[in-house]
């Protein structure tokens, strides 16, 4: 009997030796780990987290619809009608009338031929990009695009050509190079970038894609229910919906649920329906999630301008308040008419990772919750505290938060300052 040959490396070794291990352990020992904190109440403007009342400035519940009685009742109705789960994929036994109604509503709202609903937003991007593209194609991405976009690009095997965030000369250079790659070309950008809170330069991107014959996909996850008169996203805000080939959106922000969708031409969505592996081989979303998303879409289509107005007013108020206490915020950019491109994401620049984490902890202990973005989510030395607003925030919430932020940040003299 021959001697057994063992694998030369234990595949678990990376879990014990990865480059973040020392940093994570130090954060745990000092109770500075800003992730996996436990929420013990509804996701409103003021929440209970780990036994304390906290002003929530770190939620994507932009319109506050997770607590809307109509949305909650729709989730209950779906639960009572279809039970807790469908135990199968959309392809087999997992499609209900709720899915079909939701897809019709989304297509009408986005003003596209069709829409296709996925179980999660991540799967919507991975399932679309990984199916539309192949190894013979080229995909061009903004360096700040969401991780799910990059995962879809990797799955596709397409040649990836990233360009520096919102730098149009860099995008054009990638389009020039892609023209010689020999396959199809797809440009993918976020409508609102999730960490930076700024908008893509969609007019310039549309012009470049048209000039070089590339298709364009916009991830509207943080723009749906937020921007445009209908709340249809950045593509609507810029008046360029007909120039965007594919639009992706999620239910886990303004739509008060969990899931995602792709909206676009009927032939493309039908192809995804029968060819996208993440769509075909994933169980359908729980009925309550579909019911909640459907009702949220209907609420936004009926009442969106008022809700979005309150949300963006709150974002302006917080941004101006943070500037007023001397903190440096990432500017959201300008619209073609010269107005400020307000979004619900207002990031505060912190510099080094440890400074961001220790500031986060001091704010958390004082009663304000924010999100921390450190390397590799942002470039080295570019750590952020990401604050985000809701339509349901009252001025008293924001004033109290600003007072706390001013008092706490005074103890961090090395923070980047405005001006």
DOTIGU-740090 format. One record per residue (C-alpha): residue number from 1; residue in one letter; x, y, z. Coordinates in pm, whole numbers, plus 50000, padded with zeros to 5 digits. Layout:
residues N
+-----+------+-------+-------+-------+
:  nr : rest :    c1 :    c2 :    c3 :
+-----+------+-------+-------+-------+
: NUM :    a :     X :     Y :     Z :
...
+-----+------+-------+-------+-------+
END
This chain:
residues 419
+-----+------+-------+-------+-------+
:  nr : rest :    c1 :    c2 :    c3 :
+-----+------+-------+-------+-------+
:   1 :    x : 50000 : 50000 : 50000 :
:   2 :    x : 50147 : 50335 : 49892 :
:   3 :    x : 50220 : 50609 : 50141 :
:   4 :    x : 49948 : 50877 : 50162 :
:   5 :    x : 50040 : 51211 : 50007 :
:   6 :    x : 49903 : 51502 : 50205 :
:   7 :    x : 49808 : 51844 : 50071 :
:   8 :    x : 50107 : 52078 : 50118 :
:   9 :    x : 49893 : 52362 : 50256 :
:  10 :    x : 49593 : 52366 : 50489 :
:  11 :    x : 49322 : 52573 : 50316 :
:  12 :    x : 49218 : 52702 : 50661 :
:  13 :    x : 49562 : 52854 : 50718 :
:  14 :    x : 49452 : 53189 : 50576 :
:  15 :    x : 49194 : 53218 : 50855 :
:  16 :    x : 49476 : 53209 : 51111 :
:  17 :    x : 49733 : 53427 : 50933 :
:  18 :    x : 49545 : 53689 : 50727 :
:  19 :    x : 49676 : 54045 : 50726 :
:  20 :    x : 49384 : 54187 : 50928 :
:  21 :    x : 49411 : 53940 : 51216 :
:  22 :    x : 49632 : 54151 : 51443 :
:  23 :    x : 49421 : 54461 : 51385 :
:  24 :    x : 49095 : 54276 : 51456 :
:  25 :    x : 49231 : 54126 : 51777 :
:  26 :    x : 49350 : 54465 : 51901 :
:  27 :    x : 49008 : 54614 : 51822 :
:  28 :    x : 48831 : 54335 : 52012 :
:  29 :    x : 49051 : 54374 : 52317 :
:  30 :    x : 48973 : 54746 : 52333 :
:  31 :    x : 48604 : 54698 : 52240 :
:  32 :    x : 48661 : 54907 : 51929 :
:  33 :    x : 48515 : 54669 : 51673 :
:  34 :    x : 48254 : 54878 : 51489 :
:  35 :    x : 48084 : 54585 : 51319 :
:  36 :    x : 47815 : 54332 : 51416 :
:  37 :    x : 47669 : 54557 : 51684 :
:  38 :    x : 47329 : 54428 : 51794 :
:  39 :    x : 47013 : 54622 : 51713 :
:  40 :    x : 46725 : 54545 : 51950 :
:  41 :    x : 46451 : 54768 : 51808 :
:  42 :    x : 46292 : 54875 : 51482 :
:  43 :    x : 46523 : 55053 : 51238 :
:  44 :    x : 46400 : 55408 : 51299 :
:  45 :    x : 46573 : 55745 : 51347 :
:  46 :    x : 46629 : 55659 : 51713 :
:  47 :    x : 46698 : 55295 : 51799 :
:  48 :    x : 46799 : 55075 : 52084 :
:  49 :    x : 47141 : 54918 : 52035 :
:  50 :    x : 47296 : 54698 : 52299 :
:  51 :    x : 47081 : 54842 : 52577 :
:  52 :    x : 47117 : 55213 : 52499 :
:  53 :    x : 46911 : 55468 : 52309 :
:  54 :    x : 47104 : 55575 : 52001 :
:  55 :    x : 47046 : 55829 : 51725 :
:  56 :    x : 47071 : 55624 : 51406 :
:  57 :    x : 47290 : 55791 : 51145 :
:  58 :    x : 47398 : 55464 : 50986 :
:  59 :    x : 47089 : 55314 : 50822 :
:  60 :    x : 46986 : 55290 : 50456 :
:  61 :    x : 46617 : 55307 : 50555 :
:  62 :    x : 46609 : 55631 : 50360 :
:  63 :    x : 46233 : 55690 : 50351 :
:  64 :    x : 46163 : 55528 : 50688 :
:  65 :    x : 45922 : 55281 : 50528 :
:  66 :    x : 46031 : 54980 : 50735 :
:  67 :    x : 45798 : 55114 : 51003 :
:  68 :    x : 45517 : 55225 : 50772 :
:  69 :    x : 45192 : 55049 : 50879 :
:  70 :    x : 45096 : 54980 : 50516 :
:  71 :    x : 45426 : 54814 : 50437 :
:  72 :    x : 45415 : 54606 : 50755 :
:  73 :    x : 45056 : 54499 : 50681 :
:  74 :    x : 45151 : 54396 : 50328 :
:  75 :    x : 45427 : 54177 : 50474 :
:  76 :    x : 45174 : 54020 : 50715 :
:  77 :    x : 44925 : 53958 : 50435 :
:  78 :    x : 45191 : 53786 : 50223 :
:  79 :    x : 45294 : 53574 : 50522 :
:  80 :    x : 44935 : 53464 : 50586 :
:  81 :    x : 44871 : 53385 : 50219 :
:  82 :    x : 45195 : 53211 : 50123 :
:  83 :    x : 45354 : 53106 : 50454 :
:  84 :    x : 45706 : 53168 : 50574 :
:  85 :    x : 45887 : 53053 : 50261 :
:  86 :    x : 45840 : 52915 : 49911 :
:  87 :    x : 46114 : 52647 : 49939 :
:  88 :    x : 46210 : 52666 : 49576 :
:  89 :    x : 46365 : 52886 : 49308 :
:  90 :    x : 46176 : 53132 : 49092 :
:  91 :    x : 46231 : 52893 : 48801 :
:  92 :    x : 46041 : 52611 : 48972 :
:  93 :    x : 45786 : 52665 : 49249 :
:  94 :    x : 45902 : 53002 : 49381 :
:  95 :    x : 45712 : 53253 : 49166 :
:  96 :    x : 45390 : 53400 : 49309 :
:  97 :    x : 45150 : 53668 : 49185 :
:  98 :    x : 45334 : 53908 : 49417 :
:  99 :    x : 45654 : 53863 : 49214 :
: 100 :    x : 45472 : 53931 : 48888 :
: 101 :    x : 45294 : 54238 : 49028 :
: 102 :    x : 45622 : 54369 : 49169 :
: 103 :    x : 45800 : 54321 : 48835 :
: 104 :    x : 45519 : 54503 : 48652 :
: 105 :    x : 45526 : 54792 : 48902 :
: 106 :    x : 45905 : 54820 : 48880 :
: 107 :    x : 45906 : 54823 : 48499 :
: 108 :    x : 45640 : 55094 : 48493 :
: 109 :    x : 45824 : 55297 : 48758 :
: 110 :    x : 46160 : 55266 : 48582 :
: 111 :    x : 45990 : 55315 : 48242 :
: 112 :    x : 46159 : 55006 : 48099 :
: 113 :    x : 46012 : 54717 : 47904 :
: 114 :    x : 46059 : 54461 : 48180 :
: 115 :    x : 46203 : 54406 : 48526 :
: 116 :    x : 46329 : 54090 : 48693 :
: 117 :    x : 46324 : 54040 : 49072 :
: 118 :    x : 46613 : 53862 : 49248 :
: 119 :    x : 46628 : 53732 : 49606 :
: 120 :    x : 46904 : 53976 : 49706 :
: 121 :    x : 47061 : 54288 : 49562 :
: 122 :    x : 47401 : 54121 : 49550 :
: 123 :    x : 47255 : 53842 : 49338 :
: 124 :    x : 47093 : 54093 : 49104 :
: 125 :    x : 47432 : 54238 : 49016 :
: 126 :    x : 47619 : 53908 : 49013 :
: 127 :    x : 47340 : 53732 : 48825 :
: 128 :    x : 47310 : 54001 : 48560 :
: 129 :    x : 47675 : 54090 : 48503 :
: 130 :    x : 47797 : 53730 : 48524 :
: 131 :    x : 47543 : 53624 : 48262 :
: 132 :    x : 47553 : 53916 : 48016 :
: 133 :    x : 47932 : 53916 : 47995 :
: 134 :    x : 48170 : 53639 : 47891 :
: 135 :    x : 48547 : 53590 : 47870 :
: 136 :    x : 48550 : 53747 : 47524 :
: 137 :    x : 48404 : 54074 : 47653 :
: 138 :    x : 48540 : 54379 : 47839 :
: 139 :    x : 48382 : 54543 : 48143 :
: 140 :    x : 48478 : 54893 : 48254 :
: 141 :    x : 48407 : 54988 : 48617 :
: 142 :    x : 48448 : 55292 : 48836 :
: 143 :    x : 48700 : 55213 : 49111 :
: 144 :    x : 48434 : 55300 : 49371 :
: 145 :    x : 48170 : 55062 : 49232 :
: 146 :    x : 47999 : 54833 : 49481 :
: 147 :    x : 48165 : 54499 : 49565 :
: 148 :    x : 47875 : 54305 : 49410 :
: 149 :    x : 47955 : 54463 : 49074 :
: 150 :    x : 48316 : 54351 : 49097 :
: 151 :    x : 48202 : 54001 : 49203 :
: 152 :    x : 47983 : 53982 : 48893 :
: 153 :    x : 48273 : 54093 : 48676 :
: 154 :    x : 48496 : 53821 : 48822 :
: 155 :    x : 48227 : 53558 : 48771 :
: 156 :    x : 48187 : 53655 : 48406 :
: 157 :    x : 48555 : 53610 : 48324 :
: 158 :    x : 48542 : 53930 : 48118 :
: 159 :    x : 48849 : 54151 : 48090 :
: 160 :    x : 48821 : 54411 : 48366 :
: 161 :    x : 48938 : 54766 : 48301 :
: 162 :    x : 48877 : 54989 : 48607 :
: 163 :    x : 48905 : 55367 : 48597 :
: 164 :    x : 48972 : 55615 : 48877 :
: 165 :    x : 48659 : 55729 : 49059 :
: 166 :    x : 48450 : 55969 : 48849 :
: 167 :    x : 48748 : 56062 : 48632 :
: 168 :    x : 48611 : 56091 : 48278 :
: 169 :    x : 48950 : 56112 : 48101 :
: 170 :    x : 49038 : 55779 : 48266 :
: 171 :    x : 48709 : 55628 : 48150 :
: 172 :    x : 48775 : 55742 : 47795 :
: 173 :    x : 49123 : 55587 : 47806 :
: 174 :    x : 48969 : 55254 : 47913 :
: 175 :    x : 48711 : 55276 : 47634 :
: 176 :    x : 48989 : 55337 : 47382 :
: 177 :    x : 49175 : 55030 : 47505 :
: 178 :    x : 48860 : 54819 : 47515 :
: 179 :    x : 48793 : 54895 : 47150 :
: 180 :    x : 49090 : 54675 : 47067 :
: 181 :    x : 48993 : 54387 : 47295 :
: 182 :    x : 48772 : 54227 : 47032 :
: 183 :    x : 48448 : 54168 : 47225 :
: 184 :    x : 48149 : 54355 : 47359 :
: 185 :    x : 48201 : 54638 : 47607 :
: 186 :    x : 47988 : 54715 : 47915 :
: 187 :    x : 48044 : 55019 : 48138 :
: 188 :    x : 47905 : 54985 : 48491 :
: 189 :    x : 47876 : 55270 : 48743 :
: 190 :    x : 47687 : 55338 : 49063 :
: 191 :    x : 47424 : 55610 : 49036 :
: 192 :    x : 47502 : 55717 : 49393 :
: 193 :    x : 47827 : 55574 : 49528 :
: 194 :    x : 47751 : 55398 : 49853 :
: 195 :    x : 48052 : 55512 : 50058 :
: 196 :    x : 48130 : 55853 : 49908 :
: 197 :    x : 47767 : 55960 : 49865 :
: 198 :    x : 47842 : 56140 : 49537 :
: 199 :    x : 47675 : 56093 : 49198 :
: 200 :    x : 47831 : 55951 : 48886 :
: 201 :    x : 47890 : 56200 : 48606 :
: 202 :    x : 47617 : 56036 : 48402 :
: 203 :    x : 47591 : 56289 : 48116 :
: 204 :    x : 47961 : 56251 : 48036 :
: 205 :    x : 47944 : 55871 : 48077 :
: 206 :    x : 47647 : 55845 : 47839 :
: 207 :    x : 47826 : 56059 : 47581 :
: 208 :    x : 48142 : 55848 : 47599 :
: 209 :    x : 47954 : 55518 : 47582 :
: 210 :    x : 47767 : 55640 : 47274 :
: 211 :    x : 48087 : 55756 : 47108 :
: 212 :    x : 48266 : 55423 : 47164 :
: 213 :    x : 47969 : 55189 : 47114 :
: 214 :    x : 47963 : 55054 : 47469 :
: 215 :    x : 47657 : 54943 : 47664 :
: 216 :    x : 47586 : 55112 : 47998 :
: 217 :    x : 47455 : 54971 : 48327 :
: 218 :    x : 47377 : 55191 : 48629 :
: 219 :    x : 47349 : 55050 : 48982 :
: 220 :    x : 47072 : 55263 : 49133 :
: 221 :    x : 47073 : 55090 : 49475 :
: 222 :    x : 47125 : 55414 : 49670 :
: 223 :    x : 46931 : 55633 : 49425 :
: 224 :    x : 46601 : 55447 : 49382 :
: 225 :    x : 46337 : 55610 : 49598 :
: 226 :    x : 46575 : 55902 : 49655 :
: 227 :    x : 46646 : 56094 : 49332 :
: 228 :    x : 46432 : 56218 : 49045 :
: 229 :    x : 46074 : 56342 : 49042 :
: 230 :    x : 45942 : 55983 : 49041 :
: 231 :    x : 46222 : 55857 : 49263 :
: 232 :    x : 46348 : 55637 : 48981 :
: 233 :    x : 46711 : 55721 : 49047 :
: 234 :    x : 47009 : 55904 : 48902 :
: 235 :    x : 46915 : 55811 : 48545 :
: 236 :    x : 46585 : 55995 : 48589 :
: 237 :    x : 46745 : 56286 : 48775 :
: 238 :    x : 46973 : 56351 : 48479 :
: 239 :    x : 46695 : 56293 : 48222 :
: 240 :    x : 46894 : 56008 : 48067 :
: 241 :    x : 46677 : 55702 : 48131 :
: 242 :    x : 46649 : 55618 : 47761 :
: 243 :    x : 47030 : 55627 : 47729 :
: 244 :    x : 47095 : 55372 : 48007 :
: 245 :    x : 47072 : 55012 : 47887 :
: 246 :    x : 47033 : 54834 : 48222 :
: 247 :    x : 46939 : 54958 : 48569 :
: 248 :    x : 46980 : 54769 : 48892 :
: 249 :    x : 46811 : 54846 : 49221 :
: 250 :    x : 46771 : 54697 : 49566 :
: 251 :    x : 46483 : 54663 : 49811 :
: 252 :    x : 46702 : 54697 : 50121 :
: 253 :    x : 46726 : 55075 : 50117 :
: 254 :    x : 46425 : 55291 : 50033 :
: 255 :    x : 46204 : 54990 : 49960 :
: 256 :    x : 46209 : 54866 : 50319 :
: 257 :    x : 46271 : 54500 : 50244 :
: 258 :    x : 46536 : 54267 : 50102 :
: 259 :    x : 46597 : 54177 : 49739 :
: 260 :    x : 46695 : 54335 : 49411 :
: 261 :    x : 46594 : 54387 : 49050 :
: 262 :    x : 46723 : 54442 : 48700 :
: 263 :    x : 46521 : 54669 : 48470 :
: 264 :    x : 46580 : 54691 : 48097 :
: 265 :    x : 46487 : 54553 : 47756 :
: 266 :    x : 46247 : 54257 : 47747 :
: 267 :    x : 46485 : 54033 : 47553 :
: 268 :    x : 46766 : 54088 : 47804 :
: 269 :    x : 46550 : 54027 : 48111 :
: 270 :    x : 46404 : 53715 : 47948 :
: 271 :    x : 46755 : 53589 : 47879 :
: 272 :    x : 46849 : 53645 : 48243 :
: 273 :    x : 46534 : 53460 : 48349 :
: 274 :    x : 46649 : 53139 : 48181 :
: 275 :    x : 47030 : 53177 : 48189 :
: 276 :    x : 47132 : 53354 : 48512 :
: 277 :    x : 47259 : 53091 : 48752 :
: 278 :    x : 47228 : 53306 : 49067 :
: 279 :    x : 46863 : 53360 : 48970 :
: 280 :    x : 46785 : 53000 : 48872 :
: 281 :    x : 46964 : 52826 : 49157 :
: 282 :    x : 46861 : 53049 : 49450 :
: 283 :    x : 46548 : 53002 : 49655 :
: 284 :    x : 46284 : 53266 : 49604 :
: 285 :    x : 46265 : 53544 : 49863 :
: 286 :    x : 46035 : 53489 : 50159 :
: 287 :    x : 45684 : 53612 : 50068 :
: 288 :    x : 45680 : 53876 : 50342 :
: 289 :    x : 45984 : 54044 : 50182 :
: 290 :    x : 45820 : 54050 : 49838 :
: 291 :    x : 45494 : 54181 : 49978 :
: 292 :    x : 45671 : 54457 : 50170 :
: 293 :    x : 45873 : 54565 : 49866 :
: 294 :    x : 45563 : 54576 : 49646 :
: 295 :    x : 45376 : 54798 : 49892 :
: 296 :    x : 45682 : 55022 : 49938 :
: 297 :    x : 45699 : 55078 : 49561 :
: 298 :    x : 45331 : 55174 : 49560 :
: 299 :    x : 45377 : 55414 : 49851 :
: 300 :    x : 45672 : 55582 : 49681 :
: 301 :    x : 45493 : 55611 : 49349 :
: 302 :    x : 45201 : 55780 : 49528 :
: 303 :    x : 45381 : 55986 : 49794 :
: 304 :    x : 45744 : 55995 : 49684 :
: 305 :    x : 45798 : 56369 : 49632 :
: 306 :    x : 45703 : 56455 : 49990 :
: 307 :    x : 45909 : 56172 : 50141 :
: 308 :    x : 46211 : 56242 : 49923 :
: 309 :    x : 46186 : 56613 : 49994 :
: 310 :    x : 46209 : 56552 : 50368 :
: 311 :    x : 46496 : 56309 : 50321 :
: 312 :    x : 46709 : 56541 : 50109 :
: 313 :    x : 46630 : 56840 : 50331 :
: 314 :    x : 46762 : 56637 : 50625 :
: 315 :    x : 47074 : 56548 : 50428 :
: 316 :    x : 47140 : 56914 : 50346 :
: 317 :    x : 47084 : 57012 : 50708 :
: 318 :    x : 47328 : 56754 : 50843 :
: 319 :    x : 47589 : 56831 : 50577 :
: 320 :    x : 47574 : 57204 : 50655 :
: 321 :    x : 47585 : 57129 : 51027 :
: 322 :    x : 47895 : 56912 : 50993 :
: 323 :    x : 48064 : 57179 : 50784 :
: 324 :    x : 47963 : 57435 : 51045 :
: 325 :    x : 48144 : 57252 : 51324 :
: 326 :    x : 48457 : 57236 : 51112 :
: 327 :    x : 48452 : 56877 : 50991 :
: 328 :    x : 48546 : 56791 : 50635 :
: 329 :    x : 48275 : 56612 : 50442 :
: 330 :    x : 48295 : 56459 : 50096 :
: 331 :    x : 48121 : 56697 : 49860 :
: 332 :    x : 47843 : 56535 : 49652 :
: 333 :    x : 47920 : 56719 : 49329 :
: 334 :    x : 47707 : 56940 : 49108 :
: 335 :    x : 47411 : 56886 : 48879 :
: 336 :    x : 47413 : 57017 : 48521 :
: 337 :    x : 47214 : 57323 : 48636 :
: 338 :    x : 47483 : 57404 : 48893 :
: 339 :    x : 47286 : 57292 : 49197 :
: 340 :    x : 47436 : 57069 : 49465 :
: 341 :    x : 47378 : 56699 : 49397 :
: 342 :    x : 47237 : 56618 : 49740 :
: 343 :    x : 47215 : 56251 : 49838 :
: 344 :    x : 47128 : 56087 : 50172 :
: 345 :    x : 47488 : 55975 : 50229 :
: 346 :    x : 47708 : 56231 : 50407 :
: 347 :    x : 48060 : 56097 : 50475 :
: 348 :    x : 48298 : 56263 : 50723 :
: 349 :    x : 48668 : 56234 : 50640 :
: 350 :    x : 48880 : 56086 : 50920 :
: 351 :    x : 49222 : 56003 : 50775 :
: 352 :    x : 49380 : 55694 : 50931 :
: 353 :    x : 49182 : 55379 : 51011 :
: 354 :    x : 49243 : 55383 : 51387 :
: 355 :    x : 49134 : 55744 : 51416 :
: 356 :    x : 48808 : 55660 : 51238 :
: 357 :    x : 48745 : 55359 : 51461 :
: 358 :    x : 48819 : 55540 : 51787 :
: 359 :    x : 48601 : 55835 : 51681 :
: 360 :    x : 48322 : 55592 : 51591 :
: 361 :    x : 48345 : 55432 : 51938 :
: 362 :    x : 48341 : 55767 : 52118 :
: 363 :    x : 48032 : 55873 : 51922 :
: 364 :    x : 47865 : 55538 : 51982 :
: 365 :    x : 47918 : 55563 : 52357 :
: 366 :    x : 47780 : 55919 : 52348 :
: 367 :    x : 47464 : 55802 : 52168 :
: 368 :    x : 47523 : 55843 : 51793 :
: 369 :    x : 47562 : 55546 : 51557 :
: 370 :    x : 47750 : 55588 : 51229 :
: 371 :    x : 47916 : 55350 : 50985 :
: 372 :    x : 48294 : 55315 : 50952 :
: 373 :    x : 48466 : 55273 : 50618 :
: 374 :    x : 48832 : 55174 : 50642 :
: 375 :    x : 49085 : 55023 : 50402 :
: 376 :    x : 49027 : 54828 : 50175 :
: 377 :    x : 48674 : 54972 : 50141 :
: 378 :    x : 48846 : 55311 : 50095 :
: 379 :    x : 49204 : 55402 : 49993 :
: 380 :    x : 49475 : 55394 : 50265 :
: 381 :    x : 49455 : 55707 : 50476 :
: 382 :    x : 49105 : 55779 : 50348 :
: 383 :    x : 48895 : 55635 : 50629 :
: 384 :    x : 48543 : 55773 : 50663 :
: 385 :    x : 48256 : 55790 : 50904 :
: 386 :    x : 47959 : 55736 : 50675 :
: 387 :    x : 47644 : 55905 : 50798 :
: 388 :    x : 47311 : 55855 : 50625 :
: 389 :    x : 46974 : 56015 : 50670 :
: 390 :    x : 46607 : 55917 : 50680 :
: 391 :    x : 46294 : 56109 : 50590 :
: 392 :    x : 46175 : 56032 : 50943 :
: 393 :    x : 46460 : 56212 : 51119 :
: 394 :    x : 46331 : 56519 : 51302 :
: 395 :    x : 46542 : 56831 : 51341 :
: 396 :    x : 46571 : 56763 : 51713 :
: 397 :    x : 46739 : 56429 : 51630 :
: 398 :    x : 46987 : 56599 : 51398 :
: 399 :    x : 47055 : 56890 : 51631 :
: 400 :    x : 47124 : 56652 : 51919 :
: 401 :    x : 47351 : 56443 : 51696 :
: 402 :    x : 47543 : 56751 : 51580 :
: 403 :    x : 47594 : 56866 : 51938 :
: 404 :    x : 47734 : 56525 : 52032 :
: 405 :    x : 47954 : 56510 : 51721 :
: 406 :    x : 48094 : 56857 : 51792 :
: 407 :    x : 48173 : 56773 : 52155 :
: 408 :    x : 48329 : 56436 : 52075 :
: 409 :    x : 48528 : 56546 : 51769 :
: 410 :    x : 48690 : 56823 : 51974 :
: 411 :    x : 48894 : 56549 : 52137 :
: 412 :    x : 49041 : 56448 : 51798 :
: 413 :    x : 49270 : 56735 : 51697 :
: 414 :    x : 49416 : 56540 : 51402 :
: 415 :    x : 49085 : 56504 : 51218 :
: 416 :    x : 49079 : 56661 : 50871 :
: 417 :    x : 48904 : 56996 : 50903 :
: 418 :    x : 48689 : 57198 : 50666 :
: 419 :    x : 48843 : 57482 : 50475 :
+-----+------+-------+-------+-------+
END
